[in-house]
Amino acid sequence: MLELDRISKRFGRVTVAEELSLSVRHGDAVGVVGPNGAGKTSLFGMISGDLAPDAGEVRFDGRRVTALDASVRCRLGIGRTYQVPRPFTGLSVFENVLVAAQQGAGTRGRASYALAAEVLAGTGLADLAGRPAGRLGLLQRKRLELARALATRPRLLLLDEVAGGLTDPEVAELVALITAARARDGLAVIWIEHVVRALTATVDRLICLAGGRVVGDGRPLEVLATPAVREVFLGTEASADALTEVERDA
Ligand SMILES: Nc1ncnc2c1ncn2[C@@H]1O[C@H](COP(=O)(O)OP(=O)(O)OP(=O)(O)O)[C@@H](O)[C@H]1O
């Protein structure tokens, strides 16, 4: 479904992707971890069309999309969330999702309303439909970010740290929402997350990025246990604790 073919990207002396190649199949659930500044969000930008690579190709369903705008890629089926949600704060929750249904999924009239309502129900936001988006709490804002992405009717969903800052029960709720969306729509998901436990509960493949390169790719526990990944990602005490938790859960 998605192929990155030797993508490179630099910002001055910072390399965020170095001849990086990666492919994702229909329905896959792939987690992405890596130290701060590894290039994870930049990678999403190059998949979604927010950021142009210096070299390399991005293909979606076999089609070269490297030169296509984010809005066009969204219509083709690539949806994403942003690490810092920026909803239209003056619009209601419903209106925010409606914009995504119209502009992203290309629906019109009643079909837009039906899609927005369906997504709000699926993300547990129906009761908050009329509330201005600027007056939501953190969990609700994260849900709205997910809802806006789902309302574009993606076939590939890119999730950028949607679990950050949430409590354990809230993370569990979000994981359940994502799992349900995958089961319902057969979505492929690529999920960047520092909350490793949330990832391993959802994905069946984990990629570790560091310095713009893939340093680990495979089954989550196996990737987390490899020396290269331990060195770059699990160097900090917090990350090591996360691994211990994940191993205990397993
Ligand atoms: N538009 C930009 N201009 C200059 N430097 C940038 C730009 N975008 C990202 N960078 C730099 O590129 C590097 C990788 O950033 P990126 O956000 O992709 O990393 P990340 O792995 O998502 O990090 P984090 O886990 O902290 O979110 C960082 O050093 C960042 O400062």
The ligand as an SDF file (V2000), in Angstrom:
LIG
                    3D

 31 33  0  0  0  0  0  0  0  0999 V2000
   11.0910   22.5190    9.4710 N   0  0  0  0  0  0  0  0  0  0  0  0
   12.2290   22.2420   10.1150 C   0  0  0  0  0  0  0  0  0  0  0  0
   13.3140   23.0570   10.0140 N   0  0  0  0  0  0  0  0  0  0  0  0
   14.4710   22.7530   10.6290 C   0  0  0  0  0  0  0  0  0  0  0  0
   14.6690   21.6590   11.3960 N   0  0  0  0  0  0  0  0  0  0  0  0
   13.6290   20.8240   11.5310 C   0  0  0  0  0  0  0  0  0  0  0  0
   12.3620   21.0620   10.9080 C   0  0  0  0  0  0  0  0  0  0  0  0
   11.5270   20.0350   11.2240 N   0  0  0  0  0  0  0  0  0  0  0  0
   12.2320   19.2020   12.0180 C   0  0  0  0  0  0  0  0  0  0  0  0
   13.4850   19.6680   12.2030 N   0  0  0  0  0  0  0  0  0  0  0  0
   14.5320   19.0010   12.9860 C   0  0  0  0  0  0  0  0  0  0  0  0
   14.6590   17.6850   12.5000 O   0  0  0  0  0  0  0  0  0  0  0  0
   14.8770   16.7650   13.5660 C   0  0  0  0  0  0  0  0  0  0  0  0
   13.8650   15.6680   13.5420 C   0  0  0  0  0  0  0  0  0  0  0  0
   12.5810   16.2090   13.9090 O   0  0  0  0  0  0  0  0  0  0  0  0
   11.2700   15.3160   14.0160 P   0  0  0  0  0  0  0  0  0  0  0  0
   10.1960   16.1860   14.5790 O   0  0  0  0  0  0  0  0  0  0  0  0
   11.0150   14.6380   12.7290 O   0  0  0  0  0  0  0  0  0  0  0  0
   11.7370   14.2400   15.0800 O   0  0  0  0  0  0  0  0  0  0  0  0
   10.8800   13.2330   15.9700 P   0  0  0  0  0  0  0  0  0  0  0  0
   11.5590   11.9230   15.8820 O   0  0  0  0  0  0  0  0  0  0  0  0
    9.4490   13.2760   15.5580 O   0  0  0  0  0  0  0  0  0  0  0  0
   11.0710   13.8420   17.4030 O   0  0  0  0  0  0  0  0  0  0  0  0
   10.0980   13.8490   18.7220 P   0  0  0  0  0  0  0  0  0  0  0  0
   10.0760   12.4520   19.2410 O   0  0  0  0  0  0  0  0  0  0  0  0
   10.8020   14.7960   19.6340 O   0  0  0  0  0  0  0  0  0  0  0  0
    8.7560   14.3400   18.2640 O   0  0  0  0  0  0  0  0  0  0  0  0
   14.8900   17.5960   14.8480 C   0  0  0  0  0  0  0  0  0  0  0  0
   16.2230   17.8740   15.1750 O   0  0  0  0  0  0  0  0  0  0  0  0
   14.1470   18.8540   14.4500 C   0  0  0  0  0  0  0  0  0  0  0  0
   14.5750   19.9610   15.1980 O   0  0  0  0  0  0  0  0  0  0  0  0
  1  2  1  0
  2  3  1  0
  2  7  2  0
  3  4  2  0
  4  5  1  0
  5  6  2  0
  6  7  1  0
  6 10  1  0
  7  8  1  0
  8  9  2  0
  9 10  1  0
 10 11  1  0
 11 12  1  0
 11 30  1  0
 12 13  1  0
 13 14  1  0
 13 28  1  0
 14 15  1  0
 15 16  1  0
 16 17  2  0
 16 18  1  0
 16 19  1  0
 19 20  1  0
 20 21  2  0
 20 22  1  0
 20 23  1  0
 23 24  1  0
 24 25  2  0
 24 26  1  0
 24 27  1  0
 28 29  1  0
 28 30  1  0
 30 31  1  0
M  END
$$$$
